[in-house]
Amino acid sequence: MARYFQEKPAISRFGGLLSLIPLFFCISLPVQAQNTDFAACLDRLQPEAQKAGISSSSFRQFTDHIVPDMSILEKLDYQPEFKQPIWDYLAALVDEQRIQEGLQNLSLHKNTLARIQEIYGVDPATVVAVWGVESNFGQTFGKYPLTQALGTLSCYGRRQAFFQKEFFAALRILQSGDITPERLVGSWAGAFGHTQFMPTTFERLAVDFDDDGQRDLMDNTEDALASTANYLAKNGWRSGQPWGFEVKLPDNLSIAGEGRKKKRPVQTWINKGLTAINGQPLTNLVPASMQAGLLTPAGANGPAFLVFKNFDVIYSYNAAESYALAIAHLSDRLKGEGPFKKDWPTDDLGLSRTERVTLQKILLQKGYDIGEADGLIGSKTREAIKAEQTRLGLKADGRAGQKILRSLQQTN
């Protein structure tokens, strides 16, 4: 949540040779030279860290033994060639497995979630949906030690000023004792915990919900869920209001220029001929005066949604409309609602995580070197899919969809 790519590009406040070294040269430096250069950078950061509230002893304690991880710079500059269709994205994030695990966690943490709703006004399903998408209910935190990852990004590559703020925040978290150094691990970009807070977000919005004297998003589910609700509440969550809902568009309605940001009174949409997806008047669901934007992630031929303020709040967690729609849809499924009524405009729907694993197992059986069958579709899996699509006479786009899975199951 609140990840690094939401921020505007920033220029390092440190001048000199370090800021002029090209990325490829940093990555190719001998290890000893990298370590020496990194140590010099940390030395330059120490006075700034002290101004930021980190004692000299704490800075030495938490940085003396770290070395740079130059592989992170490749991830920082990685631009994926493959763009996922929205139906692929949602198929993997909102599948039956995640829905069932979400329902189990709603039941398991029922009392805690009820107290959270009473205090912060955010419903349990939304909190659990964020948890499910961000870390698969605490099963996937990330593996990078944050001091190493953020220290590396503070000294090399783009946007060093931004990452230095997060680095200092991580050091302050360790200094406070909320989380121990060995437990402070997360994504390569610095997000950590059950619901993937950035360190500065942790400092602002994490809460000690169980009153044990620590704000712990790694090993304390109560703190993590309450902190998530606090984040949403502080960003404007409106208790008792929907994030949005699926609507039916009239024929020939122009959607040009419409979107999440261009909100109009619901009455305006009624005047344009919109109804709820089941044909009900919109005023059966919300007041005519509520402000709503029209979201059509796959164009006029796919599912369409009126979205309200709470959708924007979810969006603020990780600035992508597809992400916000996944959280919103998962929360609805956890409340007992069904899939979207309107079909996506494709004859080749996406795969659930279980189906992706099945596809990868078939590719492994065929001898493709794609690594582990983990359900994550990377470049090696796409290349293998492309080869099989070519062999089967299908469009060779490397996409993991229902067509290639069914074709391989039939011919395997």
Buried (B, 14 or more C-beta within 10 A) or exposed (E): BBBBEEBEEBEBEBEEEBEEBEBEEBBEBEEEEBBEBBBEBBEEBBEBBBEBEBEEEBBEBBBEEBEBBBEBBEBBEEEEEEEBBBBBBBBBBBBEEBBEBBBEBBEEBEEBBEBBBEBBBBBBBBBBBBBBBBBBBBEEBBEBBBBBBBBBBBBBBBBBBBBBBBBBBBBBBBBEEBBEBEBBBBBBBBBBBBBBBBBBBBBBBBBBBBEEEBBBBBBBBBBBBBBBBBBBBEBEBBEEEBBBBBBBBEEEBEEEEBBBEEBBBBBEBBEEEBBBBEEEEBBEBBEBEBEBBBBBBBEBEBBBBBBBBBBBBBBBBBBBBBBBBBBBBBBBBBEEEEEBEBBBEBEBBBBBBEBBBBBBEBBBEBEBEBEEBEBEBEEBBBBBBBBBBEEBEBEBEBBBBBBBBEBBEEEE
